Amino acid sequence: MKSFVFTTLALCVVVTAGILVYPHQQPAPASSAPIVDSAPAAPPPKTIVVLKPAQPKTVAAVSSASVPLPITNALPAESAPDEAATALSRDVDMLASTNTSYSDRQALLKKLKDSGELNQAIAELQQRAAANPNDAETLVALGEASLKKFPMPDYDQSGILALQVDQAFSAALKIDPSDWEAQYFKADSLSHWPAEMNKGPQVIQQLSTLIDQQETMTPQPQFAQSYVLLGDQYQKAGQSDYAVATWKLGLAQFPTDPALQQRTAGQ
């Protein structure tokens, strides 16, 4: 009888100790991409750098998964997964194609995220990048698709993913240094790194170079984003004069851009 009482009391102590300990565990803080607050490394772009345009690359053909299987009434349940895999492969083909416009690529990435297929698309892009590491377009698509996963609730996971994104864009730029999307999105992703990482000067320098480059190219609507982001970076660094000058320079090139209109209103 005494043994039973002591055993019962011991169990109560263990349970009570567990109740007292666990509430003191703190959940991992959520990350919403901290803002960089660093001093600028360069004034607004003044020089123009002429770079050779990137040569179009051939997109590797998809394997037998790209050939739709015949649909029969006998096996409707078995054909559905093949059709879904084929549709996803076609979407990945478009993401990594030089023939896909910037706006179409962004719309496709949004569709994949909204449909819950973004992780599958990223996995396939990773496989393709591993099989063909010299395909810059696949690496750029992988970086952009990975960026769509932000914001993430887990701080550590956010840090790991941010490194993977930067690695994808850096690898693409080693192959094609003039790739506009790789340059812009690398700078955009670095602009959200923690202030203690001191990425501000690098972001400013990279965007200044990108603006010099794009001024030698046929204007595209997305080029306005470079002026917006560079001005924002100057503003964060406390260089308001540089920020306004950059936004006004962009507005002269893209007078209908709403972001530039908003930032220069009243200036």
C-alpha positions in Angstrom: 0.0 0.0 0.0 2.8 2.5 0.9 4.6 1.6 -2.3 1.5 2.4 -4.3 1.1 5.8 -2.5 4.7 6.8 -3.1 4.5 5.8 -6.8 1.4 7.9 -7.2 3.0 10.9 -5.5 6.1 10.5 -7.8 3.9 10.6 -10.9 2.1 13.7 -9.7 5.4 15.4 -9.2 6.7 14.5 -12.7 3.4 15.7 -14.3 3.4 18.9 -12.3 7.0 19.6 -13.2 6.3 19.1 -16.8 3.4 21.6 -16.6 5.6 24.1 -14.9 8.5 23.8 -17.4 6.8 23.7 -20.8 5.0 27.1 -20.6 8.4 28.8 -20.2 9.5 27.6 -23.7 9.4 30.5 -26.1 8.2 30.0 -29.7 10.6 30.9 -32.4 10.0 34.5 -33.5 8.3 35.1 -36.8 10.3 36.7 -39.5 8.9 39.3 -41.8 12.1 40.0 -43.7 13.9 42.7 -41.6 14.7 46.0 -43.3 18.3 46.9 -44.0 19.5 50.2 -42.5 23.0 50.8 -43.9 25.0 53.6 -45.3 25.0 53.8 -49.1 28.1 52.7 -51.0 27.5 54.8 -54.2 25.6 57.9 -55.3 22.8 57.7 -57.9 23.8 56.2 -61.2 25.6 58.6 -63.5 27.5 56.4 -65.9 26.2 54.0 -68.5 27.7 50.6 -68.8 27.1 48.9 -72.1 26.9 45.2 -71.7 26.3 42.6 -74.4 22.7 41.2 -74.3 22.3 37.7 -73.1 22.1 35.0 -75.8 18.8 33.1 -75.8 19.2 29.6 -74.3 17.4 26.5 -75.4 15.1 25.1 -72.8 15.6 21.4 -72.3 12.8 19.2 -73.4 10.8 17.5 -70.7 10.9 13.7 -70.6 7.9 11.4 -71.3 6.0 13.1 -68.6 5.3 15.9 -71.1 3.3 13.5 -73.4 -0.3 13.3 -72.1 -1.4 9.7 -71.6 -4.6 8.7 -73.5 -7.7 9.2 -71.3 -10.0 6.2 -71.1 -13.1 5.4 -69.2 -11.5 2.3 -67.7 -8.8 4.1 -65.6 -9.9 7.6 -64.8 -8.4 7.6 -61.3 -4.9 6.5 -62.5 -4.7 9.1 -65.4 -5.4 12.1 -63.1 -2.0 12.2 -61.4 -0.2 11.9 -64.7 -2.2 14.8 -66.1 -1.4 16.9 -63.0 2.3 16.1 -63.3 2.3 17.0 -67.0 0.6 20.3 -66.3 3.1 21.2 -63.6 6.0 20.3 -65.9 4.6 22.6 -68.6 4.4 25.4 -66.0 8.0 24.8 -65.0 9.0 24.9 -68.7 7.4 28.3 -69.0 9.1 29.6 -65.8 12.5 28.6 -67.2 11.9 29.7 -70.8 13.6 32.8 -72.4 10.3 33.2 -74.3 8.3 33.9 -71.2 7.8 37.6 -70.5 8.5 39.1 -67.1 4.8 39.7 -66.4 3.7 36.2 -67.5 6.4 34.6 -65.3 5.2 36.6 -62.2 1.6 35.7 -62.9 2.5 32.0 -63.2 4.4 32.1 -60.0 1.4 33.6 -58.2 -0.8 31.0 -59.7 1.5 28.2 -58.4 1.6 29.7 -55.0 -2.2 30.2 -54.8 -2.8 26.6 -56.0 -0.4 25.1 -53.5 1.9 23.8 -56.2 4.9 26.1 -55.5 6.9 23.6 -53.5 6.5 21.0 -56.3 7.6 23.5 -58.9 10.6 24.4 -56.8 11.5 20.7 -56.4 11.4 20.2 -60.2 13.5 23.3 -60.8 16.1 22.1 -58.3 16.3 18.8 -60.2 16.7 20.6 -63.5 19.3 22.9 -62.1 21.3 20.0 -60.7 21.1 18.2 -64.1 22.1 21.3 -66.0 24.0 23.7 -63.7 24.9 26.0 -66.7 21.3 26.9 -67.5 21.0 30.4 -66.1 17.3 30.7 -66.8 16.5 27.7 -64.7 18.6 29.1 -61.8 16.8 32.5 -62.1 13.4 30.7 -62.1 14.5 28.7 -59.0 15.5 31.9 -57.2 12.3 33.7 -58.1 10.1 30.7 -57.1 11.9 30.4 -53.8 11.3 34.1 -53.1 7.6 33.5 -53.4 7.7 31.4 -50.2 8.3 34.5 -48.1 7.3 35.6 -45.6 7.9 32.5 -43.5 6.9 32.1 -39.8 10.1 30.3 -38.8 13.1 32.6 -38.5 15.7 29.9 -39.0 14.0 28.5 -42.0 13.8 32.1 -43.5 17.5 32.5 -43.1 18.3 29.2 -44.8 15.9 30.0 -47.7 17.4 33.5 -48.1 20.9 31.9 -48.5 19.5 29.5 -51.1 17.9 32.3 -53.0 21.1 34.3 -53.1 23.1 31.3 -54.2 20.7 30.6 -57.1 20.9 34.2 -58.4 24.7 34.4 -57.9 25.1 31.2 -59.9 23.0 32.5 -62.7 25.0 35.8 -62.8 28.2 33.9 -63.1 26.8 32.4 -66.3 25.1 35.5 -67.6 26.2 38.7 -65.7 23.7 40.8 -67.7 20.6 38.9 -66.8 18.2 41.7 -65.6 15.9 39.5 -63.4 18.8 37.9 -61.7 20.4 41.2 -60.9 17.2 42.9 -59.7 15.9 40.0 -57.6 19.3 39.4 -56.0 19.3 43.1 -54.9 15.7 42.9 -53.8 16.3 39.8 -51.7 19.4 41.3 -50.1 17.5 44.5 -49.2 15.5 42.5 -46.7 18.5 40.9 -44.9 19.0 41.9 -41.2 20.8 45.3 -40.7 23.7 43.6 -38.9 24.5 41.8 -42.2 25.4 45.2 -43.7 24.1 44.4 -47.2 22.9 48.0 -47.9 26.0 49.2 -49.7 26.0 46.1 -51.9 22.3 46.6 -52.8 22.9 50.2 -53.7 25.9 49.4 -55.9 24.2 46.6 -57.7 21.1 48.6 -58.4 23.1 51.6 -59.6 24.9 49.3 -62.0 21.7 47.7 -63.1 20.1 51.1 -63.9 23.2 52.1 -66.0 22.8 48.8 -67.9 19.0 49.1 -68.5 19.4 52.6 -69.8 21.2 51.1 -72.8 18.4 48.6 -73.4 14.9 48.9 -74.9 12.7 50.2 -72.0 10.5 47.6 -70.3 7.8 48.4 -67.7 9.6 46.4 -65.0 12.7 48.6 -65.3 10.9 51.2 -63.2 11.2 48.9 -60.2 15.0 49.4 -60.1 14.5 53.1 -59.6 11.9 52.5 -56.9 14.0 50.0 -55.0 17.2 52.1 -55.2 15.4 55.2 -54.0 13.9 53.2 -51.1 17.4 52.0 -50.2 18.8 55.5 -50.1 15.9 56.6 -48.0 16.5 53.8 -45.5 20.2 54.9 -45.3 19.2 58.5 -44.5 20.1 59.9 -47.9 16.8 61.6 -48.8 18.3 63.8 -51.5 19.7 60.8 -53.3 16.4 59.0 -52.9 14.3 61.8 -54.4 16.8 62.3 -57.2 16.6 58.6 -58.1 12.8 58.5 -58.1 12.6 61.6 -60.3 15.1 60.1 -62.7 13.0 57.0 -62.9 9.8 59.0 -63.3 11.3 60.8 -66.3 11.8 57.4 -67.9 8.5 55.8 -66.7 6.0 58.7 -66.1 3.0 56.4 -65.7 4.5 54.1 -63.0 2.3 54.4 -59.9 5.1 53.7 -57.4 7.3 56.4 -58.8 4.4 58.8 -59.0 3.6 58.2 -55.3 7.2 58.6 -54.1 7.7 61.9 -56.0 4.4 63.5 -55.1 4.9 66.8 -53.5 8.7 66.7 -54.2 
